[in-house]
Amino acid sequence: MFTIIPEQASEFAPKVDWLNDVITGLSVFFTVAIVGAMIYFAIRYRKREGEKRDTPRIHGNNTLEIIWTVMPTLICIYIAYYGVVYFHEMRHVPEDAMTVNVTAQKWNWTFDYEGRKSTSNEIVIPVNKPVKFVLTSRDVLHSFFVPAMRVKSDAVPGMYTYVSFKPVKVGDYHVFCTEYCGDLHSQMMAKLKVVSEDEYHRWLNEKEPEVSGVDKGKQIYKKLGCNACHSLDGSAVIGPSFQKLFGRKGTLEGGAEYTADENYIRSSILNPQGQIVQGFTAAKMPVFEGQITDEEIMDVISFIKTLDGTVPVEEEVQVEVAEEVDLSKLTPVERGELIYKNPANLCQTCHSIDGSKVIGPTFKGIFGREEKMADGSQVVADAAYIKESILNPMAQVVDGYPPAMPSFAGKLSDEQIADLTEWLKTVK
Ligand code: CUA
């Protein structure tokens, strides 16, 4: 059946419609009244044949003017009041809301259930449970529109936006892209299925995704070396811990307040210097712009959200070296370079080879360099110093660097350290 107003399928849909009806009703009433009066007066007081009449001089009527100024003002305040109240309700995400990450792309929608499942152009959600859709786009501006739920928000490349609602009716609903995004814009649709709680869980467990977003996020956490500075157990290492990070509120250097939401985490990864949490200025986090996609950041966020302190932190995840190499065929310098580049060793996270200062001193020109220690003494970086720095880093911290390096005793053999030293001699 043809309907002008779509079904009311979310909790706040009736309120949206009510306010819409009020505004439409007022508009219709005043349009009819004003235009009606205008037509009536035009006919009633029209100039008739042979009539000679001067227009009388009319002075203002204060009572009338006060009425027609105050009344519309009150009506506008009334509408604005409910507009603000309902808008606030729409933007408020309940604590128990489930999250679905949405990626728009010419010309389809993909939905990720925080790693538990991933779908394309179809979303299934349980009835009577609040849901939050976090939106981003891979290419151009799109807009996520579910008329039956009365929600609409742009999906913008390079940032996250969201819509949130509580579905109250089981059924199938349309999702449209409502921002012109290219020639197949009109076909960029998806189906939203609201089902019972039981049916939802059955659907969710139908088949396991190969790798969940949470797992991917955890792998990225290891791969990019985040673990060198951000613990998962609540302890502050070099940067703030990731435990209970999501939703955390605090103060930045400079005094501004922050809330660790999606966009805060995203910009902290891409441009860390823009917002440093108070008390964490000692180390300079490397910029990850260009090294991580928005989708990967979503996975990292999904992973961070699991760190609410209720589940024990798992042991180190092993990062494997991509290919098997016959080490005996390599020169010591080549072997040393491989040790440096092995992501599991994390050297690269803190020590650059191009002279830039990251968290630790650069390796460029390190061999034979004279370093000033935190205790004021001067040390020449020879083989013995390098070995000691690897096995017992806290014993000799270079001035100006945080005492942050983990010990590699038991992780690197004497031969490996010798190889690494040979390679370091060549980093100039
Ligand atoms: Cu996507 Cu229009």
Boltz pocket constraint, residues with backbone or C-beta under 6 A from the ligand:
constraints:
  - pocket:
      binder: B
      contacts: [[A, 104], [A, 105], [A, 106], [A, 107], [A, 141], [A, 142], [A, 143], [A, 177], [A, 178], [A, 179], [A, 180], [A, 181], [A, 182], [A, 185], [A, 186], [A, 188]]
      max_distance: 6.0
